[in-house]
Amino acid sequence: MNAMHQYLFDTYRAARLGEPMPPAPGTHDVAVLRSVRDRRRFERVLAGRPARGGRLAALRRRLRPRASRPGGPPRRGAAR
C-alpha cells in the first residue's frame, strides 16, 4: 500500500465518522524540508561552525587542485 492508498482509506473513514479530512500526501513537504534545514543550521551554530556556506566551501575544497610543493611530485595533468 502506498501513500495514496492510505490517504484514500483515511478520507473514507473520516467521511463516514464525520471527522475532518486528512491533508493530501505531499502537502507539507516543503515545510518539513525547511525545518530540517533550519535545525541543521542551528546545530552548526551551537557547534561553533559557520551556519552558511558549508556545502559550497566543501565543494570548492574538493574541486580546487592544491599547489604542489617545490620538491614534491607534480600534480596530475600538470605540464612537466
KEMAR-352689 format. One record per residue: residue number from 0; residue in one letter; z, y, x of N, C-alpha, C, O in turn. Coordinates in Angstrom, 3 decimals. Last residue first. Example, Ala and Ser with C-alpha at 12.3 -4.5 7.8 and 13.67 -1.06 7.14 Angstrom:
# KEMAR-352689
<pt><nr>1</nr><rest>s</rest><n_w>7.080</n_w><n_v>-2.250</n_v><n_u>12.850</n_u><ca_w>7.140</ca_w><ca_v>-1.060</ca_v><ca_u>13.670</ca_u><c_w>7.870</c_w><c_v>0.030</c_v><c_u>12.900</c_u><o_w>8.039</o_w><o_v>1.138</o_v><o_u>13.409</o_u></pt>
<pt><nr>0</nr><rest>a</rest><n_w>7.800</n_w><n_v>-5.690</n_v><n_u>13.190</n_u><ca_w>7.800</ca_w><ca_v>-4.500</ca_v><ca_u>12.300</ca_u><c_w>7.800</c_w><c_v>-3.300</c_v><c_u>13.200</c_u><o_w>8.465</o_w><o_v>-3.319</o_v><o_u>14.236</o_u></pt>
***
This chain:
# KEMAR-352689
<pt><nr>79</nr><rest>r</rest><n_w>-17.575</n_w><n_v>19.139</n_v><n_u>54.939</n_u><ca_w>-16.981</ca_w><ca_v>18.813</ca_v><ca_u>56.241</ca_u><c_w>-17.546</c_w><c_v>19.641</c_v><c_u>57.331</c_u><o_w>-17.152</o_w><o_v>19.491</o_v><o_u>58.488</o_u></pt>
<pt><nr>78</nr><rest>a</rest><n_w>-16.601</n_w><n_v>20.271</n_v><n_u>51.721</n_u><ca_w>-17.616</ca_w><ca_v>20.203</ca_v><ca_u>52.757</ca_u><c_w>-16.942</c_w><c_v>19.946</c_v><c_u>54.097</c_u><o_w>-15.863</o_w><o_v>20.474</o_v><o_u>54.364</o_u></pt>
<pt><nr>77</nr><rest>a</rest><n_w>-14.794</n_w><n_v>18.202</n_v><n_u>49.423</n_u><ca_w>-14.880</ca_w><ca_v>19.398</ca_v><ca_u>50.258</ca_u><c_w>-15.944</c_w><c_v>19.193</c_v><c_u>51.337</c_u><o_w>-16.158</o_w><o_v>18.074</o_v><o_u>51.805</o_u></pt>
<pt><nr>76</nr><rest>g</rest><n_w>-14.446</n_w><n_v>15.866</n_v><n_u>48.046</n_u><ca_w>-15.530</ca_w><ca_v>16.742</ca_v><ca_u>47.617</ca_u><c_w>-15.681</c_w><c_v>17.989</c_v><c_u>48.455</c_u><o_w>-16.606</o_w><o_v>18.769</o_v><o_u>48.230</o_u></pt>
<pt><nr>75</nr><rest>r</rest><n_w>-10.995</n_w><n_v>15.809</n_v><n_u>48.613</n_u><ca_w>-12.167</ca_w><ca_v>15.088</ca_v><ca_u>48.124</ca_u><c_w>-13.221</c_w><c_v>16.084</c_v><c_u>47.671</c_u><o_w>-12.902</o_w><o_v>17.050</o_v><o_u>46.978</o_u></pt>
<pt><nr>74</nr><rest>r</rest><n_w>-9.924</n_w><n_v>17.682</n_v><n_u>51.504</n_u><ca_w>-9.878</ca_w><ca_v>17.355</ca_v><ca_u>50.076</ca_u><c_w>-11.112</c_w><c_v>16.573</c_v><c_u>49.709</c_u><o_w>-12.141</o_w><o_v>16.647</o_v><o_u>50.381</o_u></pt>
<pt><nr>73</nr><rest>p</rest><n_w>-9.242</n_w><n_v>16.286</n_v><n_u>54.772</n_u><ca_w>-9.916</ca_w><ca_v>17.223</ca_v><ca_u>53.857</ca_u><c_w>-9.801</c_w><c_v>16.746</c_v><c_u>52.417</c_u><o_w>-9.606</o_w><o_v>15.559</o_v><o_u>52.152</o_u></pt>
<pt><nr>72</nr><rest>p</rest><n_w>-5.907</n_w><n_v>15.674</n_v><n_u>56.095</n_u><ca_w>-7.260</ca_w><ca_v>15.226</ca_v><ca_u>55.727</ca_u><c_w>-7.908</c_w><c_v>16.210</c_v><c_u>54.759</c_u><o_w>-7.211</o_w><o_v>16.892</o_v><o_u>54.008</o_u></pt>
<pt><nr>71</nr><rest>g</rest><n_w>-4.255</n_w><n_v>18.251</n_v><n_u>58.092</n_u><ca_w>-4.346</ca_w><ca_v>17.132</ca_v><ca_u>57.158</ca_u><c_w>-5.773</c_w><c_v>16.739</c_v><c_u>56.844</c_u><o_w>-6.724</o_w><o_v>17.391</o_v><o_u>57.276</o_u></pt>
<pt><nr>70</nr><rest>g</rest><n_w>-3.888</n_w><n_v>20.481</n_v><n_u>59.544</n_u><ca_w>-4.109</ca_w><ca_v>19.249</ca_v><ca_u>60.278</ca_u><c_w>-4.331</c_w><c_v>18.053</c_v><c_u>59.374</c_u><o_w>-4.572</o_w><o_v>16.948</o_v><o_u>59.860</o_u></pt>
<pt><nr>69</nr><rest>p</rest><n_w>-3.665</n_w><n_v>22.488</n_v><n_u>57.483</n_u><ca_w>-4.584</ca_w><ca_v>22.649</ca_v><ca_u>58.623</ca_u><c_w>-4.862</c_w><c_v>21.329</c_v><c_u>59.346</c_u><o_w>-6.007</o_w><o_v>21.090</o_v><o_u>59.728</o_u></pt>
<pt><nr>68</nr><rest>r</rest><n_w>-3.741</n_w><n_v>21.045</n_v><n_u>54.153</n_u><ca_w>-3.004</ca_w><ca_v>21.535</ca_v><ca_u>55.316</ca_u><c_w>-3.960</c_w><c_v>21.625</c_v><c_u>56.499</c_u><o_w>-4.966</o_w><o_v>20.917</o_v><o_u>56.527</o_u></pt>
<pt><nr>67</nr><rest>s</rest><n_w>-5.724</n_w><n_v>22.186</n_v><n_u>51.379</n_u><ca_w>-5.328</ca_w><ca_v>21.175</ca_v><ca_u>52.356</ca_u><c_w>-4.577</c_w><c_v>21.833</c_v><c_u>53.504</c_u><o_w>-4.755</o_w><o_v>23.017</o_v><o_u>53.788</o_u></pt>
<pt><nr>66</nr><rest>a</rest><n_w>-4.709</n_w><n_v>23.386</n_v><n_u>48.241</n_u><ca_w>-5.307</ca_w><ca_v>23.702</ca_v><ca_u>49.541</ca_u><c_w>-4.820</c_w><c_v>22.675</c_v><c_u>50.543</c_u><o_w>-3.638</o_w><o_v>22.330</o_v><o_u>50.560</o_u></pt>
<pt><nr>65</nr><rest>r</rest><n_w>-5.280</n_w><n_v>21.435</n_v><n_u>45.285</n_u><ca_w>-4.385</ca_w><ca_v>22.052</ca_v><ca_u>46.257</ca_u><c_w>-5.139</c_w><c_v>22.343</c_v><c_u>47.546</c_u><o_w>-6.086</o_w><o_v>21.640</o_v><o_u>47.899</o_u></pt>
<pt><nr>64</nr><rest>p</rest><n_w>-7.183</n_w><n_v>22.182</n_v><n_u>42.381</n_u><ca_w>-7.006</ca_w><ca_v>21.425</ca_v><ca_u>43.624</ca_u><c_w>-6.089</c_w><c_v>22.178</c_v><c_u>44.572</c_u><o_w>-6.123</o_w><o_v>23.407</o_v><o_u>44.648</o_u></pt>
<pt><nr>63</nr><rest>r</rest><n_w>-6.127</n_w><n_v>22.235</n_v><n_u>39.079</n_u><ca_w>-6.372</ca_w><ca_v>23.088</ca_v><ca_u>40.244</ca_u><c_w>-6.159</c_w><c_v>22.265</c_v><c_u>41.517</c_u><o_w>-5.078</o_w><o_v>21.710</o_v><o_u>41.718</o_u></pt>
<pt><nr>62</nr><rest>l</rest><n_w>-5.341</n_w><n_v>20.413</n_v><n_u>37.111</n_u><ca_w>-6.762</ca_w><ca_v>20.628</ca_v><ca_u>37.360</ca_u><c_w>-7.063</c_w><c_v>21.425</c_v><c_u>38.621</c_u><o_w>-8.153</o_w><o_v>21.299</o_v><o_u>39.180</o_u></pt>
<pt><nr>61</nr><rest>r</rest><n_w>-2.544</n_w><n_v>20.434</n_v><n_u>37.115</n_u><ca_w>-3.262</ca_w><ca_v>19.159</ca_v><ca_u>37.198</ca_u><c_w>-4.727</c_w><c_v>19.359</c_v><c_u>37.612</c_u><o_w>-5.277</o_w><o_v>18.563</o_v><o_u>38.373</o_u></pt>
<pt><nr>60</nr><rest>r</rest><n_w>-1.888</n_w><n_v>23.082</n_v><n_u>36.790</n_u><ca_w>-1.445</ca_w><ca_v>22.383</ca_v><ca_u>37.991</ca_u><c_w>-2.241</c_w><c_v>21.106</c_v><c_u>38.193</c_u><o_w>-2.571</o_w><o_v>20.744</o_v><o_u>39.322</o_u></pt>
<pt><nr>59</nr><rest>r</rest><n_w>-3.030</n_w><n_v>23.483</n_v><n_u>34.231</n_u><ca_w>-3.546</ca_w><ca_v>24.212</ca_v><ca_u>35.392</ca_u><c_w>-3.155</c_w><c_v>23.509</c_v><c_u>36.693</c_u><o_w>-3.981</o_w><o_v>23.355</o_v><o_u>37.592</o_u></pt>
<pt><nr>58</nr><rest>l</rest><n_w>-1.375</n_w><n_v>21.827</n_v><n_u>32.710</n_u><ca_w>-2.801</ca_w><ca_v>21.544</ca_v><ca_u>32.788</ca_u><c_w>-3.429</c_w><c_v>22.248</c_v><c_u>33.985</c_u><o_w>-4.267</o_w><o_v>21.670</o_v><o_u>34.676</o_u></pt>
<pt><nr>57</nr><rest>a</rest><n_w>1.051</n_w><n_v>23.157</n_v><n_u>33.010</n_u><ca_w>0.913</ca_w><ca_v>21.779</ca_v><ca_u>33.499</ca_u><c_w>-0.554</c_w><c_v>21.402</c_v><c_u>33.640</c_u><o_w>-0.931</o_w><o_v>20.725</o_v><o_u>34.597</o_u></pt>
<pt><nr>56</nr><rest>a</rest><n_w>0.425</n_w><n_v>25.561</n_v><n_u>31.729</n_u><ca_w>0.784</ca_w><ca_v>25.563</ca_v><ca_u>33.147</ca_u><c_w>0.646</c_w><c_v>24.164</c_v><c_u>33.744</c_u><o_w>0.171</o_w><o_v>24.015</o_v><o_u>34.869</o_u></pt>
<pt><nr>55</nr><rest>l</rest><n_w>0.005</n_w><n_v>24.609</n_v><n_u>29.124</n_u><ca_w>-1.084</ca_w><ca_v>25.258</ca_v><ca_u>29.848</ca_u><c_w>-0.798</c_w><c_v>25.276</c_v><c_u>31.346</c_u><o_w>-1.699</o_w><o_v>25.027</o_v><o_u>32.147</o_u></pt>
<pt><nr>54</nr><rest>r</rest><n_w>2.534</n_w><n_v>23.622</n_v><n_u>28.460</n_u><ca_w>1.376</ca_w><ca_v>22.733</ca_v><ca_u>28.490</ca_u><c_w>0.238</c_w><c_v>23.326</c_v><c_u>29.298</c_u><o_w>-0.418</o_w><o_v>22.624</o_v><o_u>30.068</o_u></pt>
<pt><nr>53</nr><rest>g</rest><n_w>4.162</n_w><n_v>25.955</n_v><n_u>28.649</n_u><ca_w>4.430</ca_w><ca_v>24.753</ca_v><ca_u>29.430</ca_u><c_w>3.229</c_w><c_v>23.843</c_v><c_u>29.553</c_u><o_w>2.935</o_w><o_v>23.344</o_v><o_u>30.639</o_u></pt>
<pt><nr>52</nr><rest>g</rest><n_w>4.021</n_w><n_v>28.281</n_v><n_u>27.139</n_u><ca_w>3.112</ca_w><ca_v>28.112</ca_v><ca_u>28.257</ca_u><c_w>3.335</c_w><c_v>26.862</c_v><c_u>29.080</c_u><o_w>2.727</o_w><o_v>26.728</o_v><o_u>30.142</o_u></pt>
<pt><nr>51</nr><rest>r</rest><n_w>7.420</n_w><n_v>29.083</n_v><n_u>26.323</n_u><ca_w>5.981</ca_w><ca_v>29.096</ca_v><ca_u>26.043</ca_u><c_w>5.215</c_w><c_v>28.828</c_v><c_u>27.321</c_u><o_w>5.684</o_w><o_v>29.103</o_v><o_u>28.426</o_u></pt>
<pt><nr>50</nr><rest>a</rest><n_w>9.992</n_w><n_v>28.936</n_v><n_u>27.198</n_u><ca_w>9.708</ca_w><ca_v>28.414</ca_v><ca_u>25.862</ca_u><c_w>8.218</c_w><c_v>28.342</c_v><c_u>25.578</c_u><o_w>7.795</o_w><o_v>27.613</o_v><o_u>24.681</o_u></pt>
<pt><nr>49</nr><rest>p</rest><n_w>11.043</n_w><n_v>27.806</n_v><n_u>30.406</n_u><ca_w>10.332</ca_w><ca_v>28.786</ca_v><ca_u>29.574</ca_u><c_w>9.907</c_w><c_v>28.162</c_v><c_u>28.253</c_u><o_w>9.509</o_w><o_v>26.998</o_v><o_u>28.204</o_u></pt>
<pt><nr>48</nr><rest>r</rest><n_w>14.324</n_w><n_v>26.249</n_v><n_u>30.492</n_u><ca_w>12.905</ca_w><ca_v>26.276</ca_v><ca_u>30.833</ca_u><c_w>12.210</c_w><c_v>27.328</c_v><c_u>29.976</c_u><o_w>12.731</o_w><o_v>27.707</o_v><o_u>28.927</o_u></pt>
<pt><nr>47</nr><rest>g</rest><n_w>16.927</n_w><n_v>25.803</n_v><n_u>29.737</n_u><ca_w>16.672</ca_w><ca_v>26.801</ca_v><ca_u>30.763</ca_u><c_w>15.231</c_w><c_v>26.844</c_v><c_u>31.233</c_u><o_w>14.946</o_w><o_v>27.425</o_v><o_u>32.280</o_u></pt>
<pt><nr>46</nr><rest>a</rest><n_w>17.528</n_w><n_v>24.239</n_v><n_u>27.612</n_u><ca_w>17.488</ca_w><ca_v>23.568</ca_v><ca_u>28.909</ca_u><c_w>17.189</c_w><c_v>24.539</c_v><c_u>30.055</c_u><o_w>17.196</o_w><o_v>24.139</o_v><o_u>31.219</o_u></pt>
<pt><nr>45</nr><rest>l</rest><n_w>17.220</n_w><n_v>26.024</n_v><n_u>25.525</n_u><ca_w>18.562</ca_w><ca_v>25.541</ca_v><ca_u>25.837</ca_u><c_w>18.618</c_w><c_v>24.869</c_v><c_u>27.206</c_u><o_w>19.644</o_w><o_v>24.924</o_v><o_u>27.882</o_u></pt>
<pt><nr>44</nr><rest>v</rest><n_w>14.433</n_w><n_v>26.243</n_v><n_u>25.571</n_u><ca_w>15.258</ca_w><ca_v>27.416</ca_v><ca_u>25.891</ca_u><c_w>16.660</c_w><c_v>26.973</c_v><c_u>26.269</c_u><o_w>17.234</o_w><o_v>27.487</o_v><o_u>27.229</o_u></pt>
<pt><nr>43</nr><rest>r</rest><n_w>13.704</n_w><n_v>23.668</n_v><n_u>24.773</n_u><ca_w>13.305</ca_w><ca_v>24.145</ca_v><ca_u>26.087</ca_u><c_w>14.144</c_w><c_v>25.350</c_v><c_u>26.509</c_u><o_w>14.522</o_w><o_v>25.464</o_v><o_u>27.675</o_u></pt>
<pt><nr>42</nr><rest>e</rest><n_w>14.706</n_w><n_v>23.632</n_v><n_u>22.167</n_u><ca_w>15.295</ca_w><ca_v>22.738</ca_v><ca_u>23.158</ca_u><c_w>14.918</c_w><c_v>23.144</c_v><c_u>24.578</c_u><o_w>15.722</o_w><o_v>22.986</o_v><o_u>25.497</o_u></pt>
<pt><nr>41</nr><rest>f</rest><n_w>12.969</n_w><n_v>25.531</n_v><n_u>21.009</n_u><ca_w>14.406</ca_w><ca_v>25.785</ca_v><ca_u>21.049</ca_u><c_w>15.082</c_w><c_v>24.909</c_v><c_u>22.106</c_u><o_w>15.934</o_w><o_v>25.386</o_v><o_u>22.856</o_u></pt>
<pt><nr>40</nr><rest>r</rest><n_w>10.524</n_w><n_v>24.171</n_v><n_u>21.198</n_u><ca_w>10.709</ca_w><ca_v>25.451</ca_v><ca_u>21.898</ca_u><c_w>12.195</c_w><c_v>25.754</c_v><c_u>22.061</c_u><o_w>12.629</o_w><o_v>26.183</o_v><o_u>23.130</o_u></pt>
<pt><nr>39</nr><rest>r</rest><n_w>11.089</n_w><n_v>22.020</n_v><n_u>19.481</n_u><ca_w>10.822</ca_w><ca_v>21.775</ca_v><ca_u>20.901</ca_u><c_w>10.976</c_w><c_v>23.049</c_v><c_u>21.720</c_u><o_w>11.508</o_w><o_v>23.006</o_v><o_u>22.830</o_u></pt>
<pt><nr>38</nr><rest>r</rest><n_w>11.373</n_w><n_v>23.387</n_v><n_u>17.064</n_u><ca_w>12.508</ca_w><ca_v>22.630</ca_v><ca_u>17.606</ca_u><c_w>12.312</c_w><c_v>22.374</c_v><c_u>19.095</c_u><o_w>13.252</o_w><o_v>22.497</o_v><o_u>19.880</o_u></pt>
<pt><nr>37</nr><rest>d</rest><n_w>8.796</n_w><n_v>24.400</n_v><n_u>16.689</n_u><ca_w>9.908</ca_w><ca_v>25.319</ca_v><ca_u>16.867</ca_u><c_w>11.120</c_w><c_v>24.621</c_v><c_u>17.470</c_u><o_w>11.820</o_w><o_v>25.202</o_v><o_u>18.300</o_u></pt>
<pt><nr>36</nr><rest>r</rest><n_w>7.359</n_w><n_v>21.970</n_v><n_u>16.364</n_u><ca_w>7.040</ca_w><ca_v>22.876</ca_v><ca_u>17.467</ca_u><c_w>8.200</c_w><c_v>23.829</c_v><c_u>17.741</c_u><o_w>8.556</o_w><o_v>24.047</o_v><o_u>18.899</o_u></pt>
<pt><nr>35</nr><rest>v</rest><n_w>8.571</n_w><n_v>21.046</n_v><n_u>14.001</n_u><ca_w>8.664</ca_w><ca_v>20.250</ca_v><ca_u>15.229</ca_u><c_w>8.392</c_w><c_v>21.128</c_v><c_u>16.440</c_u><o_w>9.110</o_w><o_v>21.048</o_v><o_u>17.437</o_u></pt>
<pt><nr>34</nr><rest>s</rest><n_w>7.801</n_w><n_v>23.058</n_v><n_u>12.235</n_u><ca_w>9.224</ca_w><ca_v>22.879</ca_v><ca_u>12.516</ca_u><c_w>9.437</c_w><c_v>22.033</c_v><c_u>13.762</c_u><o_w>10.386</o_w><o_v>22.271</o_v><o_u>14.510</o_u></pt>
<pt><nr>33</nr><rest>r</rest><n_w>5.000</n_w><n_v>22.707</n_v><n_u>12.230</n_u><ca_w>5.578</ca_w><ca_v>23.959</ca_v><ca_u>12.733</ca_u><c_w>7.048</c_w><c_v>23.792</c_v><c_u>13.073</c_u><o_w>7.509</o_w><o_v>24.318</o_v><o_u>14.086</o_u></pt>
<pt><nr>32</nr><rest>l</rest><n_w>4.837</n_w><n_v>20.161</n_v><n_u>11.055</n_u><ca_w>4.367</ca_w><ca_v>20.363</ca_v><ca_u>12.420</ca_u><c_w>4.918</c_w><c_v>21.653</c_v><c_u>13.021</c_u><o_w>5.266</o_w><o_v>21.684</o_v><o_u>14.202</o_u></pt>
<pt><nr>31</nr><rest>v</rest><n_w>5.871</n_w><n_v>20.767</n_v><n_u>8.494</n_u><ca_w>6.558</ca_w><ca_v>19.803</ca_v><ca_u>9.357</ca_u><c_w>6.131</c_w><c_v>19.986</c_v><c_u>10.807</c_u><o_w>6.976</o_w><o_v>19.969</o_v><o_u>11.702</o_u></pt>
<pt><nr>30</nr><rest>a</rest><n_w>3.926</n_w><n_v>22.525</n_v><n_u>7.531</n_u><ca_w>5.303</ca_w><ca_v>22.990</ca_v><ca_u>7.694</ca_u><c_w>6.092</c_w><c_v>22.056</c_v><c_u>8.610</c_u><o_w>6.897</o_w><o_v>22.519</o_v><o_u>9.418</o_u></pt>
<pt><nr>29</nr><rest>v</rest><n_w>1.734</n_w><n_v>20.807</n_v><n_u>7.411</n_u><ca_w>1.695</ca_w><ca_v>21.962</ca_v><ca_u>8.319</ca_u><c_w>3.106</c_w><c_v>22.489</c_v><c_u>8.566</c_u><o_w>3.442</o_w><o_v>22.858</o_v><o_u>9.691</o_u></pt>
<pt><nr>28</nr><rest>d</rest><n_w>2.540</n_w><n_v>18.925</n_v><n_u>5.419</n_u><ca_w>2.252</ca_w><ca_v>18.523</ca_v><ca_u>6.794</ca_u><c_w>2.300</c_w><c_v>19.690</c_v><c_u>7.770</c_u><o_w>2.862</o_w><o_v>19.557</o_v><o_u>8.857</o_u></pt>
<pt><nr>27</nr><rest>h</rest><n_w>3.068</n_w><n_v>19.072</n_v><n_u>2.724</n_u><ca_w>3.978</ca_w><ca_v>19.778</ca_v><ca_u>3.634</ca_u><c_w>3.707</c_w><c_v>19.451</c_v><c_u>5.099</c_u><o_w>4.573</o_w><o_v>19.682</o_v><o_u>5.943</o_u></pt>
<pt><nr>26</nr><rest>t</rest><n_w>1.018</n_w><n_v>17.567</n_v><n_u>1.483</n_u><ca_w>1.313</ca_w><ca_v>18.925</ca_v><ca_u>1.035</ca_u><c_w>2.112</c_w><c_v>19.711</c_v><c_u>2.068</c_u><o_w>1.857</o_w><o_v>20.899</o_v><o_u>2.268</o_u></pt>
<pt><nr>25</nr><rest>g</rest><n_w>0.516</n_w><n_v>14.929</n_v><n_u>2.040</n_u><ca_w>-0.079</ca_w><ca_v>15.933</ca_v><ca_u>2.915</ca_u><c_w>0.248</c_w><c_v>17.359</c_v><c_u>2.540</c_u><o_w>-0.200</o_w><o_v>18.285</o_v><o_u>3.215</o_u></pt>
<pt><nr>24</nr><rest>p</rest><n_w>0.544</n_w><n_v>13.738</n_v><n_u>-1.294</n_u><ca_w>0.600</ca_w><ca_v>13.438</ca_v><ca_u>0.141</ca_u><c_w>-0.113</c_w><c_v>14.516</c_v><c_u>0.955</c_u><o_w>-1.206</o_w><o_v>14.957</o_v><o_u>0.600</o_u></pt>
<pt><nr>23</nr><rest>a</rest><n_w>2.036</n_w><n_v>15.995</n_v><n_u>-3.697</n_u><ca_w>0.929</ca_w><ca_v>15.147</ca_v><ca_u>-3.248</ca_u><c_w>1.056</c_w><c_v>14.873</c_v><c_u>-1.754</c_u><o_w>1.615</o_w><o_v>15.690</o_v><o_u>-1.023</o_u></pt>
<pt><nr>22</nr><rest>p</rest><n_w>5.448</n_w><n_v>15.823</n_v><n_u>-4.820</n_u><ca_w>4.336</ca_w><ca_v>16.538</ca_v><ca_u>-4.174</ca_u><c_w>3.271</c_w><c_v>15.560</c_v><c_u>-3.706</c_u><o_w>3.579</o_w><o_v>14.421</o_v><o_u>-3.356</o_u></pt>
<pt><nr>21</nr><rest>p</rest><n_w>6.228</n_w><n_v>14.327</n_v><n_u>-8.056</n_u><ca_w>6.403</ca_w><ca_v>14.460</ca_v><ca_u>-6.598</ca_u><c_w>5.242</c_w><c_v>15.238</c_v><c_u>-5.992</c_u><o_w>4.166</o_w><o_v>15.307</o_v><o_u>-6.586</o_u></pt>
<pt><nr>20</nr><rest>m</rest><n_w>7.140</n_w><n_v>15.939</n_v><n_u>-11.131</n_u><ca_w>6.164</ca_w><ca_v>15.199</ca_v><ca_u>-10.344</ca_u><c_w>6.437</c_w><c_v>15.369</c_v><c_u>-8.851</c_u><o_w>6.838</o_w><o_v>16.451</o_v><o_u>-8.423</o_u></pt>
<pt><nr>19</nr><rest>p</rest><n_w>10.371</n_w><n_v>15.584</n_v><n_u>-12.679</n_u><ca_w>9.311</ca_w><ca_v>16.402</ca_v><ca_u>-12.072</ca_u><c_w>8.394</c_w><c_v>15.551</c_v><c_u>-11.189</c_u><o_w>8.828</o_w><o_v>14.571</o_v><o_u>-10.584</o_u></pt>
<pt><nr>18</nr><rest>e</rest><n_w>10.709</n_w><n_v>13.126</n_v><n_u>-15.375</n_u><ca_w>11.166</ca_w><ca_v>13.788</ca_v><ca_u>-14.146</ca_u><c_w>10.044</c_w><c_v>14.663</c_v><c_u>-13.582</c_u><o_w>8.886</o_w><o_v>14.501</o_v><o_u>-13.967</o_u></pt>
<pt><nr>17</nr><rest>g</rest><n_w>10.204</n_w><n_v>11.461</n_v><n_u>-17.503</n_u><ca_w>10.365</ca_w><ca_v>12.892</ca_v><ca_u>-17.759</ca_u><c_w>10.899</c_w><c_v>13.654</c_v><c_u>-16.562</c_u><o_w>11.485</o_w><o_v>14.725</o_v><o_u>-16.723</o_u></pt>
<pt><nr>16</nr><rest>l</rest><n_w>9.583</n_w><n_v>8.840</n_v><n_u>-17.130</n_u><ca_w>11.009</ca_w><ca_v>9.178</ca_v><ca_u>-17.199</ca_u><c_w>11.262</c_w><c_v>10.660</c_v><c_u>-17.459</c_u><o_w>12.411</o_w><o_v>11.072</o_v><o_u>-17.619</o_u></pt>
<pt><nr>15</nr><rest>r</rest><n_w>6.799</n_w><n_v>8.869</n_v><n_u>-17.038</n_u><ca_w>7.478</ca_w><ca_v>8.026</ca_v><ca_u>-18.036</ca_u><c_w>8.933</c_w><c_v>8.423</c_v><c_u>-18.223</c_u><o_w>9.463</o_w><o_v>8.356</o_v><o_u>-19.332</o_u></pt>
<pt><nr>14</nr><rest>a</rest><n_w>6.311</n_w><n_v>10.575</n_v><n_u>-14.875</n_u><ca_w>5.803</ca_w><ca_v>10.923</ca_v><ca_u>-16.210</ca_u><c_w>6.528</c_w><c_v>10.127</c_v><c_u>-17.294</c_u><o_w>6.836</o_w><o_v>10.668</o_v><o_u>-18.357</o_u></pt>
<pt><nr>13</nr><rest>a</rest><n_w>7.485</n_w><n_v>9.150</n_v><n_u>-12.789</n_u><ca_w>8.023</ca_w><ca_v>10.464</ca_v><ca_u>-13.143</ca_u><c_w>7.558</c_w><c_v>10.876</c_v><c_u>-14.538</c_u><o_w>8.328</o_w><o_v>11.462</o_v><o_u>-15.300</o_u></pt>
<pt><nr>12</nr><rest>r</rest><n_w>5.825</n_w><n_v>6.885</n_v><n_u>-12.708</n_u><ca_w>7.251</ca_w><ca_v>6.734</ca_v><ca_u>-13.013</ca_u><c_w>7.850</c_w><c_v>8.062</c_v><c_u>-13.464</c_u><o_w>8.633</o_w><o_v>8.100</o_v><o_u>-14.413</o_u></pt>
<pt><nr>11</nr><rest>y</rest><n_w>3.412</n_w><n_v>8.154</n_v><n_u>-11.996</n_u><ca_w>3.505</ca_w><ca_v>7.379</ca_v><ca_u>-13.248</ca_u><c_w>4.964</c_w><c_v>7.233</c_v><c_u>-13.670</c_u><o_w>5.304</o_w><o_v>7.429</o_v><o_u>-14.836</o_u></pt>
<pt><nr>10</nr><rest>t</rest><n_w>4.097</n_w><n_v>9.204</n_v><n_u>-9.507</n_u><ca_w>3.744</ca_w><ca_v>10.119</ca_v><ca_u>-10.601</ca_u><c_w>3.802</c_w><c_v>9.411</c_v><c_u>-11.954</c_u><o_w>4.202</o_w><o_v>10.014</o_v><o_u>-12.950</o_u></pt>
<pt><nr>9</nr><rest>d</rest><n_w>4.613</n_w><n_v>6.810</n_v><n_u>-8.075</n_u><ca_w>5.681</ca_w><ca_v>7.786</ca_v><ca_u>-8.286</ca_u><c_w>5.347</c_w><c_v>8.765</c_v><c_u>-9.406</c_u><o_w>6.231</o_w><o_v>9.125</o_v><o_u>-10.184</o_u></pt>
<pt><nr>8</nr><rest>f</rest><n_w>2.063</n_w><n_v>5.600</n_v><n_u>-8.075</n_u><ca_w>3.205</ca_w><ca_v>4.928</ca_v><ca_u>-8.709</ca_u><c_w>4.323</c_w><c_v>5.909</c_v><c_u>-9.032</c_u><o_w>4.911</o_w><o_v>5.862</o_v><o_u>-10.112</o_u></pt>
<pt><nr>7</nr><rest>l</rest><n_w>0.691</n_w><n_v>7.580</n_v><n_u>-6.605</n_u><ca_w>0.300</ca_w><ca_v>7.276</ca_v><ca_u>-7.989</ca_u><c_w>1.413</c_w><c_v>6.556</c_v><c_u>-8.734</c_u><o_w>1.682</o_w><o_v>6.862</o_v><o_u>-9.896</o_u></pt>
<pt><nr>6</nr><rest>y</rest><n_w>2.036</n_w><n_v>7.423</n_v><n_u>-4.153</n_u><ca_w>2.060</ca_w><ca_v>8.671</ca_v><ca_u>-4.914</ca_u><c_w>1.697</c_w><c_v>8.414</c_v><c_u>-6.378</c_u><o_w>2.323</o_w><o_v>8.967</o_v><o_u>-7.283</o_u></pt>
<pt><nr>5</nr><rest>q</rest><n_w>1.340</n_w><n_v>4.870</n_v><n_u>-3.345</n_u><ca_w>2.746</ca_w><ca_v>5.175</ca_v><ca_u>-3.607</ca_u><c_w>2.861</c_w><c_v>6.442</c_v><c_u>-4.442</c_u><o_w>3.698</o_w><o_v>6.520</o_v><o_u>-5.342</o_u></pt>
<pt><nr>4</nr><rest>h</rest><n_w>-1.426</n_w><n_v>5.255</n_v><n_u>-2.996</n_u><ca_w>-0.931</ca_w><ca_v>4.303</ca_v><ca_u>-4.000</ca_u><c_w>0.519</c_w><c_v>4.601</c_v><c_u>-4.367</c_u><o_w>0.888</o_w><o_v>4.588</o_v><o_u>-5.541</o_u></pt>
<pt><nr>3</nr><rest>m</rest><n_w>-1.358</n_w><n_v>7.119</n_v><n_u>-0.888</n_u><ca_w>-1.934</ca_w><ca_v>7.498</ca_v><ca_u>-2.181</ca_u><c_w>-1.482</c_w><c_v>6.549</c_v><c_u>-3.284</c_u><o_w>-1.186</o_w><o_v>6.991</o_v><o_u>-4.394</o_u></pt>
<pt><nr>2</nr><rest>a</rest><n_w>-0.246</n_w><n_v>5.693</n_v><n_u>1.246</n_u><ca_w>0.479</ca_w><ca_v>6.838</ca_v><ca_u>0.687</ca_u><c_w>-0.054</c_w><c_v>7.239</c_v><c_u>-0.686</c_u><o_w>0.716</o_w><o_v>7.654</o_v><o_u>-1.553</o_u></pt>
<pt><nr>1</nr><rest>n</rest><n_w>-0.871</n_w><n_v>2.153</n_v><n_u>0.601</n_u><ca_w>-0.918</ca_w><ca_v>3.372</ca_v><ca_u>1.403</ca_u><c_w>-0.197</c_w><c_v>4.513</c_v><c_u>0.663</c_u><o_w>0.381</o_w><o_v>4.311</o_v><o_u>-0.405</o_u></pt>
<pt><nr>0</nr><rest>m</rest><n_w>0.000</n_w><n_v>-1.171</n_v><n_u>0.856</n_u><ca_w>0.000</ca_w><ca_v>0.000</ca_v><ca_u>0.000</ca_u><c_w>0.000</c_w><c_v>1.236</c_v><c_u>0.904</c_u><o_w>0.783</o_w><o_v>1.331</o_v><o_u>1.849</o_u></pt>
***
